[in-house]
Amino acid sequence: MKVKAKFKNDITKVRVLAKHPMETGRRINKETGEKIPAKYIQELTCEYDGKVVFVAQFGTAVSQNPYLAFSFEGGKKGYTLELRWNDNTGDVEKTEAKIK
C-alpha cells in the first residue's frame, strides 16, 4: 500500500494506492477453464492518534489496485497514520505513513 498524507489549514489530505488483485470470482482462467477465486478488499481503515478517521467498504465492483483519496479535520505534521485493509480471504495488510 502506498500512502501520502499532507497537512494544511487544519486539514489532512490522504491518498492511498492499495495493491490488490480485486478478483470478483466470476472470471475464467483462459488456460485452465476454471473460475479464478474471489479475492477482494472488504474494508480499509485509517487511524490517527488512536482514533478511526476513515473507513471504506469495498466489494467486487472495485477495480484492481484501488486508489482513493480522503481528508479529515485535524492532524499534525510529523504524526503517523495507521492504515489497514482486510480482504474476503482473511489476508490483512497494514502500513504507516507520516503526515508531511
C-alpha positions as CSV (number, residue, x, y, z in Angstrom):
1,M,0.0,0.0,0.0
2,K,1.4,3.4,-0.9
3,V,0.2,6.3,1.2
4,K,0.8,10.1,1.0
5,A,-0.5,12.5,3.7
6,K,-0.3,16.3,3.7
7,F,-1.4,18.7,6.4
8,K,-2.5,22.2,5.5
9,N,-5.0,24.7,7.0
10,D,-6.1,22.2,9.8
11,I,-7.0,19.6,7.1
12,T,-5.1,16.4,6.5
13,K,-5.4,15.1,2.9
14,V,-4.6,11.4,2.4
15,R,-4.0,9.5,-0.9
16,V,-3.9,5.7,-0.9
17,L,-3.0,3.2,-3.6
18,A,-3.8,-0.3,-2.4
19,K,-2.1,-3.1,-4.4
20,H,-4.6,-5.9,-4.6
21,P,-6.0,-8.1,-7.5
22,M,-9.6,-7.4,-6.5
23,E,-10.9,-10.6,-8.2
24,T,-14.7,-11.0,-8.4
25,G,-14.8,-14.8,-8.5
26,R,-16.6,-14.6,-11.9
27,R,-13.6,-14.5,-14.3
28,I,-12.4,-17.7,-16.0
29,N,-8.8,-18.6,-16.3
30,K,-8.2,-18.9,-20.1
31,E,-5.6,-21.6,-19.7
32,T,-7.4,-23.9,-17.3
33,G,-11.0,-23.0,-17.9
34,E,-11.6,-22.8,-14.2
35,K,-13.0,-19.8,-12.3
36,I,-10.5,-17.5,-10.6
37,P,-11.4,-17.5,-6.9
38,A,-12.8,-14.3,-5.4
39,K,-10.3,-12.1,-3.7
40,Y,-11.2,-8.5,-2.9
41,I,-10.7,-6.0,-0.2
42,Q,-13.7,-5.8,2.1
43,E,-12.6,-2.9,4.4
44,L,-9.9,-0.2,4.6
45,T,-9.5,1.8,7.7
46,C,-7.3,4.8,8.7
47,E,-6.4,5.7,12.3
48,Y,-4.9,8.9,13.5
49,D,-3.8,9.2,17.2
50,G,-5.6,6.0,18.1
51,K,-8.9,7.2,16.5
52,V,-10.6,5.9,13.3
53,V,-10.8,8.9,10.9
54,F,-11.8,7.0,7.8
55,V,-13.5,3.7,6.8
56,A,-14.2,2.4,3.3
57,Q,-16.1,-0.8,2.5
58,F,-15.4,-2.4,-0.9
59,G,-16.9,-5.2,-2.9
60,T,-16.4,-7.0,-6.2
61,A,-17.2,-3.9,-8.3
62,V,-13.9,-2.1,-7.4
63,S,-11.1,-2.4,-9.9
64,Q,-7.6,-3.9,-9.4
65,N,-5.2,-1.8,-7.3
66,P,-7.8,0.7,-6.0
67,Y,-6.9,4.3,-5.5
68,L,-8.7,6.5,-3.1
69,A,-8.3,10.0,-1.5
70,F,-9.9,11.4,1.6
71,S,-9.4,14.2,4.1
72,F,-10.1,14.8,7.7
73,E,-10.1,17.7,10.1
74,G,-7.0,18.0,12.3
75,G,-3.8,16.1,12.2
76,K,-0.3,17.4,12.7
77,K,2.9,17.3,10.6
78,G,5.2,14.5,11.7
79,Y,2.4,12.4,13.3
80,T,1.7,8.9,12.0
81,L,-1.3,7.5,10.3
82,E,-2.0,3.8,10.5
83,L,-3.8,2.2,7.6
84,R,-5.1,-1.4,7.3
85,W,-7.1,-3.4,4.8
86,N,-8.6,-6.8,5.1
87,D,-10.0,-9.0,2.3
88,N,-12.5,-11.7,1.9
89,T,-9.9,-14.5,2.3
90,G,-8.6,-13.2,5.6
91,D,-5.5,-11.5,4.3
92,V,-4.5,-8.3,6.1
93,E,-2.1,-5.5,5.1
94,K,-1.0,-2.8,7.5
95,T,1.1,0.2,6.8
96,E,2.1,3.5,8.4
97,A,2.6,7.0,6.9
98,K,4.0,10.2,8.3
99,I,1.9,13.3,7.8
100,K,4.0,15.9,5.9
